[in-house]
Amino acid sequence: MTSPLTGIPTTRVSNLYAQQRLLAQLNFDQIELFRLQTQISTGQRLLVPSDDPSAATRGQALQSLLERKDQIKVNLDTNQSFLSATDAALTSVSSLLTSSYGSALGVVDTTSTQAQRDGVRAELNQAIQQLVDTGNQEFRERFLFSGTRSDAPAFDLVNGYVRYNGNEERLVSFSDIGVLFETNIDGNAVFGAISEPVRGTVDLNPALTDSTRLADLRGGRGVEPGSIVISDATNTSTIDLSGAETIGDVAALIEANPPSGRTVTATVTSTGLTISLDAGGGGNLTIDEVGAGHAAEQLGILETGGVLTGPLVGEDVDPRIRETTELANLVGGTLDQTSGLQITNGDETFVVDISTADTIEDVLNAINSAGASVTAQINEAGNGIDVRSRLSGADLYISENGGTTASDLGIRSFVGESDLDDLNHGLGVHTVTGTDFAIRRRDGAVLEFDASSFDTVQDVIDAINNHVDNQVPATQVTAQLAASGGGIELVTTDTATVATLAVLKRNGSEAAEDLGLIPVGASESDPPTGGGSTLTGRDVNPIEVEGAFNALIRLERALVTNDLREISRVTAQLDEANVGVNLARAELGARQQSVEALQLRLEDEKVELRTALSTQLDVDLAEAISNFTARQAALQATLQSAATISQLTLLDFL
């Protein structure tokens, strides 16, 4: 701070002026001494922002940044502890699965005794409980494997099954300003707790309405903002569609901006736009892009050749379904909402009623709240529904409840398109050379079938219905998908009592069992129902949760009956589950290393920031002490001058 400049009069200097001048200098020296003394004692160069506004502004920004970096350090330290706890938990999981896998390998042969198998069963039951306890591990009031539902345990043991209560979402935290990183790993990624979906086999194909958003067209890829040119071959009109939100907005803009002197009609149909010129004016209707745009093409109305006055029928713009999509607009309005559908998961069957549902969201809520331990959601393509099981060790089936609801929604698990190789958990249908099974009609006739050429369930149905000896309506046996439940159903209107309608095993083939027409281990089907006119098979296309819990539970059951085929299958699944756990550990390890690198980088950044802050705010002590000493000397000189002047008398001026 510089001393104030006070002008010196060119006339006589009065005593009063001299005194005022000395007092001002004295005051300035004292203020400067106080400022320097405060700087030295506090180490701060700026006492108030007005001392150096620019430096103060920069200092405030640096201080704010340092505070944010301090919080990020807390985030990194905290989440590193979560990752470490998770990794420690997975170490025990990997060891447990390795031990179980080794024990299982010891009984995957025909020479193992029941006592040996019972010993492994006891070990597996203990492993299941330990795995549930590990999956429910809590650290710092957070359940490690519940996804974002971290306030509740991830797993429950339910009637011999394991249910996953978490989700597949990840918790995130800031690893730097504006940068997020995942701080946990969900139970499905580690244990395999949610099944692959019963994928929708039907395009629900929602009807287009005026309110359909442009962003939902083309399977959710949307329409690029742009302009189109509409012409009647004489005049043209350029229409800016960038402000349109819905397909109805597009139609309104087209009608509001026709070529000069013409009237254009744009109608939203169930699949796209239909556009026409007024017939009285003639001409040739064309619609083209503006520049390199794609709006007309993506709206399905690009037409450069012309359609005279029309109509120009647009292509199907394929809107995706949303939670708000109305059921009345699906599958041509033919959805069976009255019958409902059945979901069998484990030992229980649940009937889902959608009779009061109005939208897709209502259907999803009805399925998810049925108590069947499943999760229903719109598929990634936006044209159907996926249903997934959260119950390890159980088989999931979705079937009809006397109508066509499940088929209409595309979520029936056993359909004509089902590949025989995928049935029975991927074990397929086992055939022999020659005849695999036969159907005995009520008139005593026997129809024989070689299943080796069948590829799908529909092939089986067609072979039965088209059998050369099964074409007389009075005695015919008709194969179809079961009207209630799953599986293949055989029906007949024949009232003969010569024989009982049945499916018979031939040549030791397991094909009829694998197709669900005969109970496992039996030589013929169960007695028919409906007065002997209906024989209903079982659904043999279950969905299972492929993971650690599922493998352990199924392996324990298979050891009871010494089912070598099942033991072999789930042992391989157990090995795959262990690989999945090790991959999860690898992912966690990589994240931990990333966090450590971030922590080191953060410390370096904080050092640099503190250095920059010190440059702006901290005092140079050597310079301050030097200035303080100089200011003391100045004050002393001022005091001496004041003393000298105050001692002057009139005699000094004579």
C-alpha positions as CSV (number, residue, x, y, z in Angstrom):
1,M,0.0,0.0,0.0
2,T,1.4,3.4,-1.0
3,S,1.1,6.5,1.1
4,P,-1.5,9.1,0.1
5,L,-0.2,12.0,-2.0
6,T,-1.1,15.3,-0.4
7,G,-0.4,18.5,-2.4
8,I,2.1,21.1,-0.9
9,P,0.8,24.6,-0.9
10,T,3.0,27.1,-2.9
11,T,2.2,29.8,-0.3
12,R,3.0,29.9,3.4
13,V,2.9,26.5,5.2
14,S,0.8,26.9,8.4
15,N,1.4,25.0,11.6
16,L,-2.0,23.5,11.3
17,Y,-1.2,22.1,7.9
18,A,2.1,20.7,9.0
19,Q,0.4,19.0,11.9
20,Q,-2.2,17.5,9.7
21,R,0.4,16.3,7.3
22,L,2.3,14.6,10.1
23,L,-0.8,13.0,11.6
24,A,-1.7,11.6,8.2
25,Q,1.7,10.1,7.7
26,L,1.7,8.8,11.2
27,N,-1.7,7.1,10.6
28,F,-0.6,5.6,7.3
29,D,2.6,4.2,8.9
30,Q,0.6,2.6,11.8
31,I,-1.9,1.1,9.3
32,E,0.9,-0.4,7.2
33,L,2.6,-1.7,10.3
34,F,-0.6,-3.3,11.4
35,R,-1.1,-4.9,7.9
36,L,2.4,-6.2,7.8
37,Q,2.2,-7.5,11.3
38,T,-1.0,-9.3,10.5
39,Q,0.5,-10.8,7.3
40,I,3.5,-12.1,9.2
41,S,1.4,-13.6,12.0
42,T,-1.2,-15.2,9.7
43,G,1.0,-16.0,6.7
44,Q,-1.8,-14.5,4.5
45,R,-1.1,-11.8,1.9
46,L,-4.7,-10.8,1.5
47,L,-6.7,-9.7,4.5
48,V,-9.7,-8.6,2.6
49,P,-10.6,-9.2,-1.1
50,S,-10.1,-5.6,-1.9
51,D,-6.4,-5.9,-1.2
52,D,-6.0,-7.7,-4.6
53,P,-9.4,-8.5,-6.2
54,S,-8.0,-10.5,-9.0
55,A,-5.8,-12.7,-6.7
56,A,-8.8,-13.0,-4.3
57,T,-11.0,-14.3,-7.2
58,R,-8.4,-16.8,-8.3
59,G,-7.8,-17.9,-4.7
60,Q,-11.5,-18.5,-4.1
61,A,-11.7,-20.7,-7.2
62,L,-8.7,-22.6,-6.1
63,Q,-10.1,-23.1,-2.5
64,S,-13.4,-24.3,-3.9
65,L,-11.6,-26.7,-6.2
66,L,-9.5,-28.0,-3.2
67,E,-12.6,-28.6,-1.2
68,R,-14.1,-30.6,-4.0
69,K,-10.9,-32.6,-4.3
70,D,-11.0,-33.3,-0.6
71,Q,-14.5,-34.7,-1.0
72,I,-13.4,-36.8,-3.9
73,K,-10.6,-38.2,-1.7
74,V,-13.2,-39.2,0.8
75,N,-15.2,-40.8,-2.0
76,L,-12.2,-42.8,-3.2
77,D,-11.1,-43.9,0.2
78,T,-14.7,-45.0,1.1
79,N,-15.4,-46.8,-2.1
80,Q,-12.0,-48.5,-2.1
81,S,-13.0,-50.0,1.3
82,F,-16.2,-51.3,-0.3
83,L,-14.3,-52.8,-3.2
84,S,-11.8,-54.4,-0.9
85,A,-14.6,-55.9,1.2
86,T,-16.3,-57.2,-1.9
87,D,-13.1,-58.8,-3.1
88,A,-12.5,-60.5,0.2
89,A,-16.0,-61.9,0.1
90,L,-15.4,-63.3,-3.5
91,T,-12.2,-64.9,-2.4
92,S,-14.3,-67.2,-0.1
93,V,-16.9,-67.8,-2.9
94,S,-14.3,-68.9,-5.3
95,S,-12.7,-71.3,-2.8
96,L,-16.2,-72.7,-2.0
97,L,-17.1,-73.3,-5.6
98,T,-13.8,-74.9,-6.4
99,S,-14.2,-77.3,-3.5
100,S,-17.8,-78.2,-4.5
101,Y,-16.7,-78.7,-8.1
102,G,-13.9,-81.1,-7.0
103,S,-16.3,-83.1,-4.8
104,A,-18.8,-83.3,-7.7
105,L,-16.2,-84.6,-10.1
106,G,-15.6,-87.5,-7.7
107,V,-19.1,-88.8,-8.1
108,V,-19.7,-88.2,-11.9
109,D,-19.4,-91.9,-12.8
110,T,-21.2,-95.1,-12.4
111,T,-18.9,-96.5,-9.7
112,S,-19.7,-94.0,-6.9
113,T,-21.7,-95.3,-4.0
114,Q,-24.8,-93.8,-2.5
115,A,-22.9,-93.1,0.6
116,Q,-20.3,-91.1,-1.3
117,R,-23.1,-89.2,-3.0
118,D,-24.8,-88.5,0.3
119,G,-21.5,-87.1,1.6
120,V,-21.2,-84.8,-1.3
121,R,-24.9,-83.8,-0.9
122,A,-24.2,-82.7,2.7
123,E,-21.3,-80.7,1.5
124,L,-23.3,-79.0,-1.2
125,N,-26.1,-78.1,1.3
126,Q,-23.6,-76.5,3.5
127,A,-22.0,-74.7,0.5
128,I,-25.4,-73.3,-0.5
129,Q,-26.0,-71.8,3.0
130,Q,-22.5,-70.4,3.1
131,L,-23.0,-68.9,-0.3
132,V,-26.2,-67.2,0.7
133,D,-24.5,-65.8,3.8
134,T,-21.7,-64.5,1.7
135,G,-24.1,-63.0,-0.8
136,N,-25.9,-61.2,2.0
137,Q,-22.7,-59.8,3.5
138,E,-23.1,-56.2,4.8
139,F,-20.3,-53.7,5.1
140,R,-20.7,-50.2,6.4
141,E,-24.5,-50.5,6.3
142,R,-24.5,-51.6,2.7
143,F,-25.3,-55.0,1.4
144,L,-22.5,-55.6,-1.1
145,F,-24.3,-57.7,-3.8
146,S,-27.8,-56.1,-3.9
147,G,-27.1,-53.7,-6.7
148,T,-28.7,-50.4,-6.0
149,R,-31.1,-52.0,-3.5
150,S,-28.2,-52.0,-1.0
151,D,-30.4,-51.5,2.0
152,A,-31.8,-55.1,1.9
153,P,-30.2,-58.6,1.8
154,A,-29.6,-59.8,-1.7
155,F,-30.7,-63.5,-1.3
156,D,-33.4,-65.5,0.4
157,L,-33.7,-69.3,0.8
158,V,-37.2,-70.1,-0.2
159,N,-38.5,-73.7,-0.1
160,G,-35.2,-75.2,-1.3
161,Y,-34.6,-72.4,-3.9
162,V,-32.6,-69.2,-3.7
163,R,-34.3,-66.0,-4.7
164,Y,-32.4,-62.9,-5.7
165,N,-34.0,-59.7,-4.3
166,G,-31.5,-57.2,-5.7
167,N,-31.1,-55.8,-9.2
168,E,-28.5,-55.4,-11.9
169,E,-27.8,-51.7,-11.4
170,R,-24.5,-50.4,-10.1
171,L,-23.9,-47.8,-7.4
172,V,-21.7,-44.9,-8.7
173,S,-19.6,-42.2,-7.1
174,F,-17.5,-39.4,-8.3
175,S,-13.8,-40.3,-8.9
176,D,-13.1,-36.8,-10.1
177,I,-15.1,-33.7,-11.0
178,G,-17.7,-34.8,-13.5
179,V,-16.4,-38.4,-13.7
180,L,-18.3,-41.3,-12.2
181,F,-17.2,-44.8,-11.5
182,E,-18.9,-48.0,-10.3
183,T,-18.4,-48.8,-6.6
184,N,-20.1,-52.2,-6.4
185,I,-20.9,-55.3,-8.3
186,D,-24.3,-56.8,-8.4
187,G,-25.3,-60.3,-7.4
188,N,-26.2,-61.4,-10.9
189,A,-22.8,-60.5,-12.2
190,V,-21.1,-62.6,-9.5
191,F,-23.4,-65.5,-8.7
192,G,-25.6,-65.7,-11.9
193,A,-28.8,-64.8,-10.0
194,I,-31.2,-63.9,-12.9
195,S,-32.0,-66.1,-15.8
196,E,-31.9,-65.4,-19.5
197,P,-35.3,-64.1,-20.6
198,V,-38.3,-65.9,-22.0
199,R,-37.8,-63.8,-25.0
200,G,-40.9,-62.4,-26.8
201,T,-41.4,-64.3,-30.0
202,V,-44.0,-61.9,-31.3
203,D,-43.5,-58.3,-32.6
204,L,-46.2,-56.5,-30.6
205,N,-46.2,-54.0,-33.4
206,P,-47.9,-51.0,-31.7
207,A,-50.2,-49.0,-33.9
208,L,-49.2,-45.5,-34.7
209,T,-51.2,-42.7,-33.2
210,D,-51.1,-38.9,-33.4
211,S,-49.3,-38.8,-30.1
212,T,-46.5,-41.3,-31.0
213,R,-43.2,-39.6,-30.4
214,L,-40.8,-39.2,-33.3
215,A,-38.1,-40.5,-31.0
216,D,-39.9,-43.9,-30.7
217,L,-40.1,-44.5,-34.5
218,R,-37.8,-46.9,-36.3
219,G,-37.6,-49.2,-33.3
220,G,-36.5,-46.3,-31.0
221,R,-33.8,-44.9,-33.3
222,G,-36.0,-41.9,-34.0
223,V,-36.1,-39.3,-36.8
224,E,-33.3,-36.9,-37.4
225,P,-34.4,-33.2,-37.2
226,G,-34.6,-31.7,-40.6
227,S,-36.7,-30.4,-43.4
228,I,-38.6,-31.9,-46.4
229,V,-39.7,-30.5,-49.7
230,I,-43.2,-31.2,-51.0
231,S,-44.1,-30.4,-54.5
232,D,-47.1,-30.7,-57.0
233,A,-44.7,-30.5,-60.0
234,T,-45.4,-26.8,-60.3
235,N,-44.8,-25.3,-56.9
236,T,-42.8,-26.5,-54.0
237,S,-43.0,-25.9,-50.2
238,T,-40.1,-26.5,-47.8
239,I,-41.3,-27.7,-44.4
240,D,-39.1,-27.4,-41.3
241,L,-39.9,-30.4,-39.1
242,S,-37.2,-29.7,-36.5
243,G,-39.9,-28.5,-34.0
244,A,-42.1,-31.6,-34.4
245,E,-42.3,-33.9,-31.3
246,T,-44.9,-36.4,-32.5
247,I,-46.0,-37.9,-35.8
248,G,-49.2,-35.9,-35.4
249,D,-47.1,-32.7,-35.4
250,V,-45.5,-33.8,-38.7
251,A,-49.0,-34.4,-40.3
252,A,-50.1,-31.0,-39.1
253,L,-47.0,-29.2,-40.4
254,I,-47.4,-30.9,-43.8
255,E,-51.1,-29.8,-44.0
256,A,-50.3,-26.3,-42.9
257,N,-47.5,-25.8,-45.5
258,P,-48.8,-27.1,-48.9
259,P,-47.5,-25.9,-52.3
260,S,-49.0,-22.6,-53.3
261,G,-52.6,-22.8,-54.2
262,R,-53.0,-26.5,-53.2
263,T,-54.4,-28.4,-50.3
264,V,-52.5,-31.3,-48.8
265,T,-54.1,-34.0,-46.6
266,A,-51.8,-35.9,-44.2
267,T,-53.3,-38.8,-42.2
268,V,-51.7,-40.8,-39.5
269,T,-52.6,-44.5,-40.1
270,S,-51.7,-47.5,-37.9
271,T,-48.4,-47.9,-39.6
272,G,-47.4,-44.6,-41.1
273,L,-48.4,-41.4,-42.9
274,T,-50.7,-41.2,-45.9
275,I,-50.5,-38.0,-47.9
276,S,-52.6,-36.7,-50.8
277,L,-53.1,-33.6,-52.9
278,D,-56.5,-32.1,-53.6
279,A,-57.7,-34.0,-56.8
280,G,-59.1,-30.9,-58.5
281,G,-55.6,-29.3,-59.1
282,G,-54.0,-32.3,-60.7
283,G,-50.2,-32.3,-60.6
284,N,-47.7,-34.9,-59.4
285,L,-47.1,-35.2,-55.6
286,T,-43.4,-35.7,-54.7
287,I,-41.6,-35.5,-51.4
288,D,-37.9,-35.1,-51.2
289,E,-35.1,-34.3,-48.7
290,V,-33.5,-30.9,-48.2
291,G,-29.8,-31.1,-48.7
292,A,-28.2,-34.1,-47.1
293,G,-31.1,-34.6,-44.7
294,H,-32.9,-37.9,-44.1
295,A,-36.2,-36.8,-42.5
296,A,-38.4,-37.9,-45.4
297,E,-36.8,-41.3,-45.7
298,Q,-36.9,-41.9,-42.0
299,L,-40.6,-40.9,-41.9
300,G,-41.2,-43.4,-44.7
301,I,-42.6,-40.7,-47.1
302,L,-39.6,-40.2,-49.5
303,E,-41.1,-40.2,-53.0
304,T,-39.2,-38.5,-55.8
305,G,-41.0,-40.2,-58.7
306,G,-44.4,-38.9,-57.9
307,V,-47.8,-40.5,-57.3
308,L,-50.0,-37.9,-59.2
309,T,-52.4,-36.6,-56.6
310,G,-51.9,-39.6,-54.4
311,P,-52.4,-41.0,-52.0
312,L,-48.7,-41.5,-51.1
313,V,-48.8,-44.4,-48.6
314,G,-45.9,-44.1,-46.3
315,E,-43.8,-47.1,-45.2
316,D,-44.2,-48.7,-41.8
317,V,-42.3,-46.6,-39.3
318,D,-42.1,-49.3,-36.7
319,P,-42.7,-47.5,-33.4
320,R,-41.3,-49.1,-30.3
321,I,-43.5,-49.9,-27.3
322,R,-43.3,-47.9,-24.2
323,E,-44.7,-48.4,-20.7
324,T,-47.5,-46.0,-21.7
325,T,-48.4,-47.9,-24.9
326,E,-52.0,-48.8,-24.8
327,L,-52.9,-52.5,-25.1
328,A,-55.7,-51.7,-27.6
329,N,-52.9,-50.6,-30.0
330,L,-51.0,-53.9,-29.9
331,V,-51.1,-56.8,-32.3
332,G,-53.8,-55.3,-34.3
333,G,-56.1,-54.9,-31.3
334,T,-56.5,-58.7,-31.0
335,L,-54.8,-59.2,-27.6
336,D,-56.7,-61.7,-25.4
337,Q,-57.0,-59.8,-22.1
338,T,-59.7,-62.0,-20.7
339,S,-58.0,-65.3,-20.2
340,G,-54.8,-64.3,-18.5
341,L,-51.6,-66.5,-18.4
342,Q,-49.9,-68.9,-16.1
343,I,-46.4,-68.6,-14.7
344,T,-44.9,-71.7,-13.1
345,N,-41.7,-71.1,-11.2
346,G,-40.5,-73.9,-9.0
347,D,-43.3,-75.7,-7.2
348,E,-45.9,-73.0,-7.6
349,T,-48.1,-71.8,-10.4
350,F,-49.5,-68.2,-10.5
351,V,-52.3,-66.9,-12.7
352,V,-51.7,-63.4,-14.0
353,D,-54.9,-61.4,-14.7
354,I,-54.5,-58.6,-17.2
355,S,-58.3,-58.0,-17.8
356,T,-58.2,-54.6,-16.3
357,A,-54.8,-53.5,-17.8
358,D,-54.8,-50.5,-20.1
359,T,-51.1,-50.2,-20.9
360,I,-47.9,-52.2,-21.2
361,E,-46.9,-50.9,-17.8
362,D,-50.0,-52.4,-16.3
363,V,-49.1,-55.8,-17.8
364,L,-45.5,-55.6,-16.5
365,N,-46.8,-54.6,-13.1
366,A,-49.2,-57.5,-13.1
367,I,-46.5,-60.0,-13.9
368,N,-43.9,-58.5,-11.5
369,S,-46.4,-58.4,-8.6
370,A,-47.7,-61.9,-9.1
371,G,-45.3,-63.4,-6.6
372,A,-43.7,-65.7,-9.1
373,S,-40.1,-64.3,-8.5
374,V,-39.8,-63.1,-12.0
375,T,-38.9,-59.7,-13.6
376,A,-40.8,-58.5,-16.7
377,Q,-39.5,-55.7,-18.8
378,I,-39.7,-54.3,-22.4
379,N,-37.0,-55.9,-24.5
380,E,-34.0,-54.0,-25.9
381,A,-35.5,-53.9,-29.4
382,G,-38.6,-52.3,-28.1
383,N,-41.0,-54.7,-29.8
384,G,-41.7,-57.2,-27.1
385,I,-41.6,-58.3,-23.5
386,D,-38.8,-60.3,-21.7
387,V,-39.6,-62.3,-18.6
388,R,-36.7,-63.5,-16.4
389,S,-36.6,-65.7,-13.3
390,R,-34.9,-64.7,-10.1
391,L,-35.3,-68.1,-8.4
392,S,-32.2,-70.3,-8.7
393,G,-32.8,-74.0,-8.8
394,A,-36.3,-73.7,-10.2
395,D,-37.7,-74.2,-13.7
396,L,-39.7,-71.2,-15.1
397,Y,-42.6,-71.9,-17.5
398,I,-45.0,-69.4,-19.0
399,S,-48.2,-70.9,-20.5
400,E,-51.8,-70.2,-21.4
401,N,-54.7,-70.1,-19.0
402,G,-57.3,-71.3,-21.4
403,G,-56.8,-68.6,-24.0
404,T,-54.1,-67.0,-26.1
405,T,-52.8,-64.3,-23.8
406,A,-49.2,-65.6,-23.4
407,S,-48.9,-66.3,-27.1
408,D,-50.4,-62.9,-28.0
409,L,-47.8,-61.2,-25.8
410,G,-45.1,-63.5,-27.2
411,I,-43.9,-64.8,-23.8
412,R,-45.1,-68.4,-23.9
413,S,-42.1,-70.6,-23.1
414,F,-43.2,-73.7,-25.2
415,V,-44.1,-72.7,-28.8
416,G,-44.1,-74.3,-32.2
417,E,-40.9,-72.5,-33.1
418,S,-39.1,-74.0,-30.1
419,D,-36.0,-75.8,-31.3
420,L,-35.9,-79.4,-30.1
421,D,-32.1,-79.1,-29.4
422,D,-33.0,-76.4,-26.8
423,L,-35.5,-78.5,-24.9
424,N,-34.8,-80.0,-21.5
425,H,-32.2,-77.4,-20.5
426,G,-30.4,-77.8,-23.8
427,L,-30.1,-81.6,-23.6
428,G,-32.5,-81.8,-26.5
429,V,-34.5,-84.8,-27.7
430,H,-32.7,-88.2,-27.7
431,T,-33.7,-90.5,-30.6
432,V,-32.8,-94.0,-31.8
433,T,-32.7,-95.6,-35.2
434,G,-36.2,-96.4,-36.3
435,T,-39.4,-95.7,-34.5
436,D,-39.1,-93.5,-31.3
437,F,-42.7,-93.4,-30.1
438,A,-46.3,-94.3,-31.1
439,I,-49.8,-92.9,-30.6
440,R,-52.5,-95.4,-29.8
441,R,-55.9,-94.0,-30.9
442,R,-59.2,-94.9,-29.2
443,D,-60.2,-97.1,-32.1
444,G,-57.1,-99.2,-31.4
445,A,-55.0,-98.0,-34.4
446,V,-51.3,-97.3,-33.6
447,L,-49.4,-94.4,-35.3
448,E,-45.7,-94.7,-35.3
449,F,-43.1,-91.9,-35.5
450,D,-39.4,-91.5,-36.2
451,A,-38.4,-88.3,-34.4
452,S,-34.9,-88.1,-35.9
453,S,-36.0,-85.7,-38.6
454,F,-37.8,-83.3,-36.3
455,D,-36.2,-79.9,-35.7
456,T,-38.9,-77.9,-33.9
457,V,-42.0,-78.5,-31.8
458,Q,-44.1,-77.6,-34.9
459,D,-42.5,-80.4,-36.8
460,V,-43.7,-82.8,-34.2
461,I,-47.2,-81.4,-34.3
462,D,-47.3,-81.5,-38.1
463,A,-46.0,-85.0,-38.3
464,I,-48.8,-86.2,-36.0
465,N,-51.5,-84.2,-37.8
466,N,-50.3,-85.2,-41.2
467,H,-49.7,-88.9,-40.6
468,V,-51.0,-90.8,-43.5
469,D,-53.1,-93.1,-41.2
470,N,-54.5,-90.2,-39.2
471,Q,-56.7,-88.4,-41.8
472,V,-60.2,-89.7,-41.0
473,P,-62.0,-87.0,-39.1
474,A,-64.0,-89.5,-37.0
475,T,-61.0,-91.2,-35.6
476,Q,-58.3,-88.5,-36.0
477,V,-56.0,-87.5,-33.2
478,T,-55.1,-83.8,-33.4
479,A,-51.9,-82.4,-31.9
480,Q,-51.7,-78.8,-30.8
481,L,-50.1,-76.6,-28.1
482,A,-52.0,-77.1,-24.8
483,A,-54.9,-74.7,-24.4
484,S,-54.2,-74.6,-20.6
485,G,-50.7,-75.1,-19.3
486,G,-47.7,-76.0,-21.5
487,G,-46.7,-78.9,-23.7
488,I,-48.2,-80.7,-26.6
489,E,-51.8,-81.7,-26.3
490,L,-53.5,-84.6,-28.2
491,V,-57.2,-84.4,-28.6
492,T,-59.8,-86.5,-30.4
493,T,-63.5,-86.5,-30.9
494,D,-63.6,-90.3,-31.4
495,T,-65.9,-92.0,-28.8
496,A,-64.7,-95.5,-29.5
497,T,-63.8,-97.6,-26.4
498,V,-61.6,-100.2,-28.1
499,A,-58.5,-98.7,-26.6
500,T,-57.3,-95.8,-24.5
501,L,-55.7,-92.8,-26.1
502,A,-52.0,-93.0,-25.2
503,V,-48.4,-92.3,-26.3
504,L,-46.2,-95.4,-26.2
505,K,-42.5,-95.7,-25.9
506,R,-40.7,-97.6,-28.7
507,N,-37.3,-99.3,-28.9
508,G,-36.1,-97.8,-25.6
509,S,-36.1,-94.3,-27.2
510,E,-36.4,-91.3,-24.8
511,A,-37.9,-89.1,-27.5
512,A,-41.4,-89.2,-26.1
513,E,-40.1,-88.4,-22.6
514,D,-38.0,-85.6,-23.9
515,L,-41.0,-84.2,-25.8
516,G,-43.0,-84.3,-22.6
517,L,-45.5,-86.8,-23.9
518,I,-44.6,-89.5,-21.4
519,P,-43.5,-89.1,-17.8
520,V,-39.8,-89.7,-17.2
521,G,-39.0,-93.3,-16.7
522,A,-42.5,-94.5,-17.9
523,S,-43.3,-96.6,-20.9
524,E,-46.5,-94.8,-21.8
525,S,-48.4,-91.6,-21.1
526,D,-50.6,-90.9,-18.1
527,P,-54.3,-91.6,-18.5
528,P,-56.1,-89.1,-20.7
529,T,-58.6,-86.6,-19.3
530,G,-61.8,-85.1,-20.7
531,G,-63.6,-88.4,-20.9
532,G,-60.6,-90.0,-22.5
533,S,-60.4,-87.5,-25.3
534,T,-57.5,-85.3,-24.2
535,L,-53.9,-86.1,-23.4
536,T,-51.8,-83.2,-22.3
537,G,-48.0,-83.3,-22.2
538,R,-45.8,-81.2,-20.1
539,D,-43.7,-78.2,-20.9
540,V,-40.1,-79.3,-21.6
541,N,-38.7,-75.9,-22.5
542,P,-38.0,-74.5,-19.0
543,I,-35.9,-71.4,-18.3
544,E,-33.4,-71.7,-15.5
545,V,-31.1,-69.3,-13.7
546,E,-27.6,-70.4,-14.8
547,G,-25.3,-69.6,-12.0
548,A,-23.6,-70.9,-8.8
549,F,-26.8,-71.3,-6.7
550,N,-28.7,-73.1,-9.5
551,A,-25.8,-75.5,-10.1
552,L,-25.4,-76.4,-6.5
553,I,-29.1,-76.9,-5.9
554,R,-29.6,-79.0,-9.0
555,L,-26.5,-81.0,-8.3
556,E,-27.7,-81.9,-4.8
557,R,-31.0,-83.1,-6.3
558,A,-29.4,-85.1,-9.1
559,L,-27.3,-87.0,-6.5
560,V,-30.4,-88.2,-4.8
561,T,-31.5,-90.1,-7.9
562,N,-28.0,-90.6,-9.3
563,D,-29.1,-88.9,-12.6
564,L,-25.7,-89.0,-14.3
565,R,-26.8,-86.9,-17.2
566,E,-28.0,-84.1,-14.9
567,I,-25.0,-84.4,-12.7
568,S,-22.7,-84.0,-15.7
569,R,-24.7,-81.0,-17.0
570,V,-24.8,-79.1,-13.7
571,T,-21.2,-79.9,-12.8
572,A,-20.2,-78.2,-16.0
573,Q,-22.5,-75.3,-15.1
574,L,-20.8,-75.1,-11.7
575,D,-17.4,-74.8,-13.3
576,E,-18.7,-72.0,-15.5
577,A,-20.1,-70.3,-12.4
578,N,-16.7,-70.4,-10.8
579,V,-15.2,-68.9,-13.9
580,G,-17.8,-66.1,-13.7
581,V,-16.8,-65.4,-10.1
582,N,-13.1,-65.2,-11.1
583,L,-14.0,-62.8,-13.8
584,A,-15.9,-60.7,-11.3
585,R,-12.8,-60.7,-9.1
586,A,-10.7,-59.7,-12.0
587,E,-13.1,-56.8,-12.7
588,L,-12.9,-55.8,-9.0
589,G,-9.1,-56.0,-9.0
590,A,-9.0,-53.7,-12.1
591,R,-11.3,-51.2,-10.4
592,Q,-9.2,-51.3,-7.2
593,Q,-6.1,-50.6,-9.2
594,S,-7.8,-47.7,-11.0
595,V,-8.9,-46.3,-7.6
596,E,-5.3,-46.5,-6.3
597,A,-4.0,-44.7,-9.4
598,L,-6.7,-42.1,-8.9
599,Q,-5.7,-41.6,-5.3
600,L,-2.1,-41.1,-6.2
601,R,-3.0,-38.7,-9.0
602,L,-5.3,-36.8,-6.6
603,E,-2.5,-36.3,-4.1
604,D,-0.3,-34.8,-6.8
605,E,-3.1,-32.5,-8.0
606,K,-3.8,-31.3,-4.5
607,V,-0.1,-30.5,-4.1
608,E,-0.2,-28.5,-7.3
609,L,-3.4,-26.7,-6.3
610,R,-2.0,-25.8,-2.8
611,T,1.1,-24.4,-4.5
612,A,-1.0,-22.3,-6.8
613,L,-3.2,-21.2,-3.9
614,S,-0.1,-20.2,-1.9
615,T,1.1,-18.2,-4.8
616,Q,-2.1,-16.2,-4.8
617,L,-2.8,-15.9,-1.1
618,D,0.3,-16.6,1.0
619,V,2.7,-13.8,2.0
620,D,6.4,-13.8,1.2
621,L,7.7,-13.7,4.8
622,A,11.1,-12.4,3.9
623,E,9.6,-9.5,1.9
624,A,7.1,-8.8,4.6
625,I,9.7,-8.7,7.4
626,S,11.9,-6.5,5.3
627,N,8.9,-4.1,4.7
628,F,8.0,-4.3,8.4
629,T,11.5,-3.2,9.4
630,A,11.4,-0.4,6.8
631,R,8.0,0.8,8.0
632,Q,9.2,0.8,11.6
633,A,12.0,3.1,10.5
634,A,9.6,5.3,8.6
635,L,7.3,5.5,11.7
636,Q,10.2,6.4,13.9
637,A,11.2,9.2,11.5
638,T,7.7,10.5,11.4
639,L,7.6,10.6,15.2
640,Q,10.9,12.4,15.4
641,S,9.8,14.9,12.8
642,A,6.6,15.5,14.7
643,A,8.5,15.9,17.9
644,T,10.9,18.4,16.3
645,I,8.1,20.4,14.7
646,S,6.0,20.5,17.9
647,Q,9.0,22.0,19.8
648,L,9.3,25.1,17.6
649,T,8.5,28.5,19.1
650,L,8.2,32.0,17.6
651,L,11.8,32.6,18.3
652,D,12.7,29.9,15.8
653,F,11.2,32.1,13.1
654,L,12.8,35.4,14.0
